[in-house]
């Protein structure tokens, strides 16, 4: 229970920092869209929660039992009379599906933080050439 409270508290702090940064860095000429600001804050909360729970669950996942462990027996090559046991571990608890989803969630939420929307330039008339540059034709 304490680990969940810590994760929620850390996520709330990170979401608050992102909200403050969005407000402080807002451009008065072209303010950020409201839905995009809300998306940034929500993704900061979700991404921080995912990575915090991933880190908190690491020690237990490293010591957790593996599923479908196989024990095989083989013969020693030099005398063919002694047997040796080979342990072939199954899927590790550290790389479980839930933990992989946590990493993917964190990466996607982190990528969202770099999305910015601004108003399009008005003096380019839809061309991508840029302002002040003229197109030149090559003659051969």
Secondary structure, 3 states (H helix, E strand, C coil): CHHHHHHHHHHHHHHHHHHHHHHHCCCCCCCCCHHHHHHHHHHHHHHHHHHHHHHHCHHHHHHCCCECCEEEEEECCCCCCCEEEEEECCECCCCCHHHHHHHHHHHHHHHHCCCCCCCCCCCCCCCCCCCCCCCCCCCC
